Amino acid sequence: MTIDSTIHSLIDHEFAAAYAKHNGKTPRSHGVGDATSLVVLVEEVGEVARAMTYDEGDIDNLAAELIQVATMAAAWAERLIVRGDA
């Protein structure tokens, strides 16, 4: 069993958007430490909580926020595992 390819595509698209928005500085970037990566990830998790409370019922927004969490977690993991920047 694997994650659906649609989710992978959404994560790739979200990463490209985040990369452009933040001038290439994401949890995937060398020099962005674990503390900063955690702040970024927790901010995204906070947006999920907001979508579940204040924006309750907006499934599209909740899904988009979950993709953002997955994207930042994947970017951080890539830096550690693939790029070896532990």
N, CA and C of each residue as an Amber inpcrd file, in Angstrom:
protein
   258
   0.8410000  -1.1820000   0.0000000   0.0000000   0.0000000   0.0000000
   0.8800000   1.2360000   0.0000000   0.5680000   2.1960000  -0.8370000
   1.3340000   3.4390000  -0.9230000   0.3980000   4.6430000  -0.8910000
   1.0030000   5.8050000  -0.6810000   0.2450000   7.0510000  -0.7360000
  -0.1300000   7.3150000  -2.1970000  -1.3390000   7.7840000  -2.4110000
  -1.8330000   8.0690000  -3.7540000  -0.9420000   9.1000000  -4.4490000
  -0.7130000   8.8980000  -5.7260000   0.1490000   9.7980000  -6.4940000
  -0.4020000  11.2250000  -6.5510000  -1.7010000  11.3860000  -6.3970000
  -2.2960000  12.7280000  -6.3620000  -1.7320000  13.5200000  -5.1930000
  -1.5610000  12.8620000  -4.0550000  -1.0220000  13.5260000  -2.8680000
   0.4300000  13.9300000  -3.1170000   1.1980000  13.0360000  -3.7230000
   2.5870000  13.3770000  -4.0530000   2.6410000  14.6010000  -4.9690000
   1.7650000  14.6540000  -5.9460000   1.7270000  15.7900000  -6.8620000
   1.3640000  17.0820000  -6.1390000   0.4060000  17.0050000  -5.2280000
   0.0170000  18.1880000  -4.4580000   1.1610000  18.6710000  -3.5780000
   1.8860000  17.7430000  -2.9810000   3.0360000  18.1100000  -2.1490000
   4.1180000  18.7590000  -3.0170000   4.3980000  18.1930000  -4.1690000
   5.3910000  18.7820000  -5.0740000   4.9910000  20.2060000  -5.4840000
   3.7240000  20.3780000  -5.8180000   3.2300000  21.6940000  -6.2100000
   3.3400000  22.6740000  -5.0450000   2.9510000  22.2470000  -3.8580000
   3.0150000  23.1140000  -2.6780000   4.4560000  23.4770000  -2.3480000
   5.3700000  22.5070000  -2.5080000   6.7680000  22.8090000  -2.2270000
   7.2880000  23.8720000  -3.1900000   6.9670000  23.7460000  -4.4610000
   7.4020000  24.7390000  -5.4470000   6.8680000  26.1320000  -5.0930000
   5.6220000  26.1940000  -4.6560000   5.0300000  27.4790000  -4.2780000
   5.7160000  28.0540000  -3.0380000   5.9760000  27.2190000  -2.0380000
   6.6390000  27.6710000  -0.8160000   8.0690000  28.1040000  -1.1090000
   8.7470000  27.3530000  -1.9690000  10.1190000  27.6790000  -2.3520000
  10.1710000  29.0610000  -3.0050000   9.2510000  29.3100000  -3.9180000
   9.1980000  30.6040000  -4.5970000   8.8270000  31.7280000  -3.6230000
   7.8500000  31.4860000  -2.7770000   7.3710000  32.5100000  -1.8410000
   8.4550000  32.9280000  -0.8560000   9.2660000  31.9700000  -0.4140000
  10.2580000  32.2340000   0.6320000  11.6860000  32.2870000   0.0850000
  11.8130000  32.5880000  -1.1940000  13.1260000  32.7360000  -1.8370000
  14.0440000  31.5390000  -1.5920000  13.4750000  30.3480000  -1.6600000
  14.2710000  29.1280000  -1.5350000  14.5780000  28.6970000  -0.1160000
  14.1390000  29.4500000   0.8610000  14.4380000  29.1100000   2.2540000
  13.2680000  28.3260000   2.8490000  13.4600000  27.0150000   2.9320000
  12.4500000  26.1170000   3.4870000  13.1480000  25.1320000   4.4170000
  12.4070000  24.2810000   5.1230000  13.0600000  23.2710000   5.9570000
  13.9780000  22.3300000   5.1720000  13.8820000  22.3180000   3.8630000
  14.7530000  21.5020000   3.0260000  16.1380000  22.1290000   2.8480000
  16.2370000  23.4190000   3.0670000  17.4620000  24.1630000   2.7810000
  18.5630000  23.8980000   3.8010000  19.7840000  23.7430000   3.2850000
  20.9390000  23.6910000   4.1810000  20.9900000  25.0230000   4.9190000
  21.3520000  24.9750000   6.1590000  21.4370000  26.1960000   6.9500000
  20.1590000  26.5190000   7.6980000  19.0580000  25.8990000   7.3250000
  17.8210000  26.0520000   8.0980000  17.8480000  24.9240000   9.1190000
  18.0100000  25.2680000  10.3550000  18.1680000  24.2560000  11.3900000
  16.8700000  23.5980000  11.7990000  17.0170000  22.6420000  12.6920000
  15.8490000  21.9080000  13.1700000  14.8940000  22.8000000  13.9470000
  15.4190000  23.7420000  14.7220000  14.5360000  24.6230000  15.5000000
  13.6510000  25.4530000  14.5720000  14.2310000  26.0220000  13.5270000
  13.4480000  26.8060000  12.5740000  12.4750000  25.9140000  11.8150000
  12.9320000  24.7290000  11.4480000  12.0480000  23.7890000  10.7490000
  10.8510000  23.4220000  11.6120000  11.0780000  23.2410000  12.9010000
   9.9760000  22.9290000  13.8110000   8.9890000  24.0930000  13.8930000
   9.4910000  25.3100000  13.9530000   8.6140000  26.4840000  13.9890000
   7.7350000  26.5230000  12.7410000   8.3240000  26.2810000  11.5930000
   7.5710000  26.2810000  10.3340000   6.4940000  25.1920000  10.3580000
   6.8860000  24.0010000  10.7860000   5.9370000  22.8810000  10.8160000
   4.7980000  23.1300000  11.7970000   5.1220000  23.6290000  12.9790000
   4.0860000  23.8870000  13.9880000   3.1430000  24.9880000  13.5240000
   3.6670000  25.9840000  12.8190000   2.7960000  27.0270000  12.2750000
   1.7870000  26.4210000  11.3130000   2.2470000  25.4950000  10.4970000
   1.3390000  24.8280000   9.5590000   0.3130000  23.9620000  10.2970000
   0.7330000  23.2790000  11.3480000  -0.1990000  22.4810000  12.1580000
  -1.2380000  23.3980000  12.7990000  -0.8140000  24.5820000  13.2200000
  -1.7590000  25.5610000  13.7590000  -2.8200000  25.9430000  12.7450000
  -2.4310000  26.0320000  11.4860000  -3.4000000  26.3330000  10.4370000
  -4.4080000  25.1950000  10.2650000  -3.9680000  23.9640000  10.4840000
  -4.9000000  22.8280000  10.4610000  -5.9010000  22.9740000  11.6010000
  -5.4070000  23.3140000  12.7790000  -6.3010000  23.5010000  13.9370000
  -7.3030000  24.6080000  13.6660000  -6.8360000  25.6900000  13.0710000
  -7.7420000  26.7940000  12.7340000  -8.8140000  26.3270000  11.7440000
  -8.3930000  25.5660000  10.7450000  -9.3430000  25.0700000   9.7480000
 -10.3860000  24.1550000  10.3840000  -9.9980000  23.4790000  11.4580000
 -10.9280000  22.5600000  12.1250000 -11.8410000  23.2730000  13.1190000
 -11.5030000  24.4940000  13.4940000 -12.3140000  25.2130000  14.4720000
 -13.0380000  26.3820000  13.8110000 -12.2970000  27.4080000  13.4420000
 -12.9150000  28.6160000  12.8980000 -13.4780000  28.4220000  11.5040000
 -12.8410000  27.5710000  10.7210000 -13.2890000  27.3400000   9.3480000
 -13.9600000  25.9720000   9.2180000 -14.5310000  25.4900000  10.3000000
 -15.1290000  24.1480000  10.3230000 -16.0760000  23.9480000   9.1510000
 -15.9360000  22.8250000   8.5050000 -16.8040000  22.4880000   7.3870000
 -16.2000000  22.7930000   6.0310000 -15.1020000  23.5640000   6.0090000
 -14.4360000  23.8750000   4.7450000 -13.3950000  22.7880000   4.4750000
 -13.8630000  21.6900000   3.9110000 -13.0100000  20.5160000   3.6900000
 -11.8580000  20.8320000   2.7430000 -12.1000000  21.6700000   1.7470000
 -11.0380000  22.0230000   0.8100000  -9.9020000  22.7560000   1.5220000
 -10.2390000  23.6830000   2.4180000  -9.2220000  24.4080000   3.1680000
  -8.4740000  23.4680000   4.1090000  -9.1970000  22.5980000   4.7870000
  -8.5550000  21.6420000   5.6900000  -7.5820000  20.7550000   4.9130000
  -8.0020000  20.2660000   3.7710000  -7.1270000  19.4220000   2.9500000
  -5.8930000  20.1950000   2.5030000  -6.0750000  21.4410000   2.1010000
  -4.9400000  22.2690000   1.6710000  -3.9510000  22.4770000   2.8140000
  -4.4610000  22.7100000   4.0120000  -3.5830000  22.9030000   5.1700000
  -2.8410000  21.6130000   5.5150000  -3.5050000  20.4840000   5.3790000
  -2.8310000  19.2050000   5.6280000  -1.7260000  18.9570000   4.6110000
  -1.9450000  19.3500000   3.3720000  -0.8970000  19.2240000   2.3560000
   0.2900000  20.1120000   2.7240000   0.0290000  21.3000000   3.2610000
   1.1200000  22.1770000   3.6800000   1.9220000  21.5540000   4.8220000
   1.2450000  20.9070000   5.7630000   1.9470000  20.1990000   6.8460000
   2.8090000  19.0880000   6.2620000   2.2180000  18.2960000   5.3930000
   2.9550000  17.1880000   4.7820000   4.1620000  17.6970000   3.9910000
   3.9930000  18.8080000   3.3100000   5.0740000  19.3810000   2.5100000
   6.2390000  19.8090000   3.3810000   5.9650000  20.5350000   4.4520000
   7.0510000  21.0030000   5.3100000   7.7120000  19.8450000   6.0580000
   6.9360000  18.8490000   6.4510000   7.5170000  17.6650000   7.0960000
   8.4020000  16.9070000   6.1150000   7.9440000  16.7560000   4.8760000
   8.7240000  16.0550000   3.8620000   9.9990000  16.8260000   3.5210000
   9.8890000  18.1430000   3.4330000  11.0610000  18.9670000   3.1300000
  12.1150000  18.8280000   4.2300000  11.6790000  18.8470000   5.4750000
  12.5860000  18.6990000   6.6120000  13.2300000  17.3150000   6.5800000
  12.4210000  16.2880000   6.3830000  12.9420000  14.9150000   6.3330000
  13.9310000  14.7540000   5.1860000  13.6460000  15.3810000   4.0480000
  14.5670000  15.2810000   2.9210000  15.9280000  15.8800000   3.2780000
  15.9110000  17.0270000   3.9450000  17.1810000  17.6430000   4.3400000
  17.9910000  16.7020000   5.2310000  17.3080000  16.0390000   6.1440000
  18.0050000  15.1490000   7.0840000  18.4330000  13.8310000   6.4510000
  17.5430000  13.2220000   5.6930000  17.7800000  11.8660000   5.1970000
  18.5080000  11.8490000   3.8600000  18.0140000  12.6140000   2.9080000
  18.5530000  12.5620000   1.5570000  19.7770000  13.4570000   1.4150000
  19.6940000  14.6590000   1.9660000  20.7580000  15.6330000   1.8000000
  21.8220000  15.5220000   2.8890000  21.5450000  14.7650000   3.9500000
  22.5290000  14.5230000   4.9930000  22.8860000  15.7320000   5.8390000
  21.9720000  16.6750000   5.9710000  22.2260000  17.8840000   6.7510000
  21.6070000  17.7430000   8.1360000  22.1330000  16.8270000   8.9010000
  21.5750000  16.5560000  10.2300000  22.0730000  17.5370000  11.2500000
